[in-house]
Amino acid sequence: MPADLADPPVDVSERLAAGFVALLRRLGLEVPVGSVITFHDSLAAVGLDDRDNVYWAGRATLVHDPE
């Protein structure tokens, strides 16, 4: 197997999005798959360096109820 297939690059925003959503689901929240994909895409767009950007990416893509 070629080396590039054996060791795919690590996408930090993908792992962060998946881990955060897994935590939300364990806490009993419903998170649709489409929201997870949009959250990941948003993180990839804004980056992970600014905490506020990460917060608003999650808020805009994962929160659907105003309460």
C-alpha positions as a Markdown table, in Angstrom:
| # | Residue | x | y | z |
|---|---|---|---|---|
| 1 | Met | 0.0 | 0.0 | 0.0 |
| 2 | Pro | 1.4 | 3.5 | -0.9 |
| 3 | Ala | 2.5 | 5.5 | 2.1 |
| 4 | Asp | 0.0 | 8.3 | 1.4 |
| 5 | Leu | -2.9 | 5.9 | 1.7 |
| 6 | Ala | -1.5 | 4.2 | 4.9 |
| 7 | Asp | -1.1 | 7.5 | 6.8 |
| 8 | Pro | -3.8 | 10.0 | 5.7 |
| 9 | Pro | -3.2 | 13.5 | 6.9 |
| 10 | Val | -4.8 | 14.5 | 10.2 |
| 11 | Asp | -7.5 | 17.0 | 9.9 |
| 12 | Val | -7.6 | 18.7 | 13.3 |
| 13 | Ser | -10.9 | 20.5 | 12.6 |
| 14 | Glu | -12.5 | 17.3 | 11.6 |
| 15 | Arg | -11.4 | 15.5 | 14.8 |
| 16 | Leu | -12.4 | 18.4 | 16.9 |
| 17 | Ala | -15.9 | 18.6 | 15.3 |
| 18 | Ala | -16.4 | 14.9 | 15.6 |
| 19 | Gly | -15.3 | 14.8 | 19.2 |
| 20 | Phe | -17.3 | 17.8 | 20.3 |
| 21 | Val | -20.5 | 16.4 | 18.6 |
| 22 | Ala | -19.9 | 13.0 | 20.3 |
| 23 | Leu | -19.8 | 14.7 | 23.6 |
| 24 | Leu | -23.0 | 16.6 | 22.9 |
| 25 | Arg | -24.7 | 13.4 | 21.9 |
| 26 | Arg | -23.5 | 11.6 | 25.1 |
| 27 | Leu | -25.1 | 14.5 | 27.0 |
| 28 | Gly | -28.4 | 13.7 | 25.3 |
| 29 | Leu | -28.5 | 16.4 | 22.6 |
| 30 | Glu | -29.7 | 15.6 | 19.1 |
| 31 | Val | -27.1 | 16.7 | 16.5 |
| 32 | Pro | -28.0 | 16.0 | 12.9 |
| 33 | Val | -25.3 | 14.8 | 10.6 |
| 34 | Gly | -25.8 | 17.8 | 8.3 |
| 35 | Ser | -25.0 | 20.1 | 11.2 |
| 36 | Val | -21.8 | 18.2 | 12.0 |
| 37 | Ile | -20.7 | 18.6 | 8.4 |
| 38 | Thr | -21.5 | 22.3 | 8.3 |
| 39 | Phe | -19.7 | 22.7 | 11.7 |
| 40 | His | -16.6 | 21.1 | 10.3 |
| 41 | Asp | -16.7 | 23.2 | 7.1 |
| 42 | Ser | -17.1 | 26.3 | 9.3 |
| 43 | Leu | -14.1 | 25.4 | 11.4 |
| 44 | Ala | -12.1 | 24.7 | 8.3 |
| 45 | Ala | -13.0 | 28.2 | 7.0 |
| 46 | Val | -12.4 | 30.2 | 10.2 |
| 47 | Gly | -9.6 | 28.2 | 11.6 |
| 48 | Leu | -9.0 | 27.1 | 15.2 |
| 49 | Asp | -6.7 | 29.9 | 16.4 |
| 50 | Asp | -9.4 | 32.3 | 17.6 |
| 51 | Arg | -11.7 | 31.0 | 20.4 |
| 52 | Asp | -14.5 | 33.4 | 19.4 |
| 53 | Asn | -14.5 | 32.2 | 15.8 |
| 54 | Val | -14.7 | 28.6 | 17.0 |
| 55 | Tyr | -17.5 | 29.5 | 19.4 |
| 56 | Trp | -19.5 | 31.3 | 16.7 |
| 57 | Ala | -18.9 | 28.5 | 14.2 |
| 58 | Gly | -20.5 | 26.1 | 16.6 |
| 59 | Arg | -23.3 | 28.4 | 17.7 |
| 60 | Ala | -24.3 | 29.1 | 14.1 |
| 61 | Thr | -24.2 | 25.5 | 12.9 |
| 62 | Leu | -25.2 | 23.4 | 16.0 |
| 63 | Val | -27.7 | 25.5 | 17.9 |
| 64 | His | -31.2 | 25.4 | 16.3 |
| 65 | Asp | -33.3 | 26.3 | 19.4 |
| 66 | Pro | -33.2 | 29.8 | 20.8 |
| 67 | Glu | -33.4 | 28.5 | 24.4 |
